Amino acid sequence: MRLNKTHMPDPRIVTTFILVVVFLGSLLFSDWGNLVSHGGGGAMIRLMGKGLISLELSYDFILLALEASLITLAYAVCAISVAVLFGFIGGLIASGGLFSSIVTKLSAIVFFRALLAVVRSIHELIWAWLIALALGFTPMSGILALAIPYSAILARVYADFLNDVPEPSLQALRTAGATPLQVMLYGRIPAAAKEMVSYGFYRFECCIRSASVLSFIGLQGLGYQIGVSLDDLLFAEVWTLLLFLVGLIILVDYWGSTLRRFL
């Protein structure tokens, strides 16, 4: 007996219903008794607002902010370079396009995608602590802490991009006698290159933000300087450093947009 598709619920309605139920459930089980504002919150907000309208723009501090920005950018470039390399290799494997045998392809896809899911499910902050305990609190620990989960994320997304390439063009290569590797090199990768580059730049932006957070394990960049200024409640310096961080993100976004237009 066939199930009439017209009687199937709309997936969008089902998804919306589930999200609403989860949201209402979170409200129901949340502890609202401890929702008390900080006694000095108003004064702190005024202090932060005062810092925003009186930015620290002295010559020495601007030089410090520029140096911290370059350090943060350098760490992010190192981390994302490693992540893109291993993410690309992992994407090739996770897509299953390199294998001709159905059994081998399914085995590689299931096992490797499960491995990627485990790696990317662990936040970079946790990776940072684990690696720092093993290798010490050094900048290399921070770079590896960023590169490992980002490699898994990129590999997962790259694999989807490679699998989403239209079949007709790939079938033409197979008909001409191309091997799975040749189909990958001349069919899937060129067709998915633009999306892969675009997503790589998006992850580069995320990597810059994450690099600024991992200052506690030795990344002497914007995050470290922001932490120092926050400890002294120097919000004028904090806002200036945050503007430099925003500037880095805008620069990378512009660079990525220009490259995408070129491609």
C-alpha positions in Angstrom: 0.0 0.0 0.0 1.4 3.3 -1.0 1.5 6.3 1.3 -0.1 9.3 -0.3 2.5 12.1 -0.2 -0.3 14.7 0.0 -1.0 13.4 3.5 2.6 13.8 4.7 3.1 16.8 7.0 5.2 19.7 5.7 8.8 19.3 7.0 9.0 23.1 7.7 5.9 22.9 9.9 7.2 19.9 11.8 10.6 21.6 12.3 9.0 24.8 13.5 6.8 22.9 15.9 9.8 21.0 17.3 11.7 24.3 17.8 8.8 26.0 19.5 8.3 23.0 21.9 12.1 23.0 22.7 12.0 26.7 23.3 9.0 26.5 25.6 10.5 23.6 27.4 13.7 25.5 28.1 11.7 28.3 29.6 9.8 25.9 31.8 12.8 24.2 33.2 15.0 27.2 33.6 15.8 28.5 37.1 14.5 32.1 37.1 14.9 32.5 40.8 18.5 33.5 40.5 17.9 36.1 37.8 19.3 39.0 39.8 21.2 41.8 38.2 24.6 42.9 39.6 24.4 45.6 42.1 27.1 47.7 40.4 25.9 46.9 36.9 24.6 50.4 36.1 27.9 52.1 37.1 29.8 49.6 35.0 27.6 50.1 32.0 28.2 53.9 32.3 31.9 53.3 32.6 31.9 51.2 29.4 29.9 53.8 27.6 32.3 56.5 28.7 35.2 54.4 27.3 33.3 54.0 24.0 33.1 57.8 23.4 36.7 58.5 24.6 38.8 55.9 22.8 42.4 55.5 23.6 44.1 56.8 20.5 47.6 57.7 21.8 50.5 57.0 19.5 52.0 54.3 21.7 48.8 52.5 22.2 47.9 52.5 18.5 51.3 50.9 17.8 50.6 48.3 20.5 47.2 47.6 19.0 48.8 47.2 15.5 51.4 44.8 16.8 48.8 42.8 18.6 46.6 42.7 15.5 49.5 41.4 13.4 50.3 38.7 15.9 46.7 37.6 16.0 46.5 37.6 12.2 49.8 35.6 12.0 48.4 32.9 14.4 45.1 32.8 12.5 46.9 32.4 9.1 49.1 29.6 10.5 46.1 27.8 11.9 43.8 28.1 8.9 46.6 27.1 6.5 47.0 23.8 8.3 43.2 23.4 8.6 42.6 24.0 4.9 45.3 21.5 3.9 44.1 18.7 6.1 40.4 19.8 5.6 40.9 19.4 1.8 42.5 16.0 2.2 39.8 14.9 4.6 37.1 16.2 2.3 38.4 14.1 -0.5 38.2 11.0 1.7 34.9 11.9 3.4 33.2 12.5 0.0 33.9 8.9 -1.1 34.7 10.0 -4.6 38.2 8.5 -4.6 36.9 4.9 -4.3 35.4 2.8 -7.0 34.1 -0.1 -4.9 30.8 0.5 -3.2 31.8 -1.3 -0.1 35.0 0.7 0.3 33.3 3.9 -0.5 30.6 3.4 2.1 33.1 2.2 4.7 35.3 5.2 4.2 32.4 7.6 4.3 30.8 6.2 7.5 34.0 5.8 9.4 35.7 9.0 8.4 32.6 11.2 8.8 32.1 9.7 12.3 35.7 10.6 13.1 35.2 14.1 11.8 32.0 14.5 13.9 33.9 13.5 17.1 36.8 15.9 16.4 34.7 18.9 15.5 32.3 18.4 18.4 35.1 19.3 20.8 35.4 23.1 21.1 38.8 24.8 20.4 39.0 26.0 24.0 38.8 22.4 25.2 41.4 21.3 22.6 43.6 24.2 23.8 43.6 22.9 27.4 44.2 19.3 26.3 47.1 20.2 24.0 48.5 22.8 26.5 48.6 20.1 29.2 50.6 17.8 26.8 52.8 20.4 25.0 52.8 23.3 27.4 51.2 26.7 27.3 52.9 27.9 24.1 51.7 29.6 20.9 52.0 26.2 19.1 49.4 24.8 21.4 47.0 27.5 20.4 47.6 27.0 16.7 47.0 23.3 17.0 43.9 23.9 19.1 42.5 26.0 16.2 43.7 23.8 13.4 42.4 20.5 14.7 38.6 21.3 15.0 38.7 23.6 12.0 40.3 20.8 9.8 37.3 18.6 10.7 34.8 21.3 10.0 36.3 22.1 6.7 36.6 18.5 5.7 32.9 17.9 6.5 31.8 20.9 4.5 34.2 20.3 1.6 32.9 16.7 1.3 29.4 18.0 0.9 30.5 20.5 -1.8 32.2 17.8 -3.7 29.2 15.5 -3.5 26.8 18.2 -4.6 28.5 18.5 -8.0 25.9 17.7 -10.7 26.1 14.1 -11.9 25.8 14.6 -15.7 29.2 16.2 -16.1 30.8 13.5 -13.9 29.1 10.8 -15.9 30.6 12.2 -19.1 34.1 11.8 -17.6 33.3 8.2 -16.5 32.0 7.3 -19.9 35.3 8.6 -21.4 37.2 6.1 -19.2 38.2 8.4 -16.4 39.3 6.9 -13.1 37.7 8.0 -9.8 40.8 10.1 -9.1 40.6 11.8 -12.5 36.8 12.4 -12.0 37.8 14.1 -8.7 40.5 16.2 -10.2 38.8 17.3 -13.4 35.2 17.1 -12.4 34.4 17.6 -8.8 37.2 19.9 -7.6 36.9 22.5 -10.4 33.1 22.6 -10.0 33.2 23.0 -6.2 36.3 25.2 -6.0 34.4 28.6 -5.7 32.3 27.3 -2.8 35.3 25.8 -1.1 37.3 29.0 -1.3 34.3 31.0 -0.1 33.8 28.8 2.9 37.5 28.7 3.7 37.5 32.5 4.0 34.5 32.4 6.3 36.3 30.0 8.5 39.4 32.3 8.3 37.2 35.1 9.9 36.1 32.7 12.6 39.7 31.7 13.2 40.8 35.3 13.8 38.1 35.6 16.4 39.1 32.3 18.0 42.8 33.3 18.0 41.9 36.4 20.0 40.2 34.3 22.6 43.0 31.8 23.1 45.3 34.3 24.7 45.4 32.4 27.9 47.7 29.7 26.5 50.3 32.0 25.0 48.8 33.8 22.1 50.1 37.3 22.7 47.7 39.1 20.4 44.5 41.2 20.6 42.9 38.9 23.1 45.8 39.1 25.5 45.8 42.9 25.3 42.0 43.1 25.8 42.3 40.9 28.9 45.0 43.2 30.3 42.8 46.3 29.7 39.8 44.6 31.2 41.7 43.7 34.3 42.4 47.4 34.9 38.9 48.4 33.8 40.4 50.6 31.0 37.4 50.4 28.7 38.7 53.1 26.4 41.6 50.7 25.5 39.2 47.8 25.3 37.0 49.5 22.7 40.0 50.5 20.6 41.3 47.0 20.6 37.9 45.7 19.6 37.8 48.1 16.7 41.1 46.7 15.5 39.6 43.2 15.7 36.6 44.3 13.7 38.9 45.9 11.2 40.8 42.6 10.8 37.5 40.8 10.1 36.4 43.4 7.5 39.8 43.2 5.8 39.6 39.4 5.5 35.9 39.6 4.3 36.9 42.1 1.6 39.9 40.0 0.6 37.6 36.9 0.3 35.0 38.8 -1.7 37.6 40.1 -4.1 39.0 36.6 -4.6 35.6 35.1 -5.2 34.8 37.7 -7.9 38.1 36.9 -9.5 37.2 33.2 -9.6 
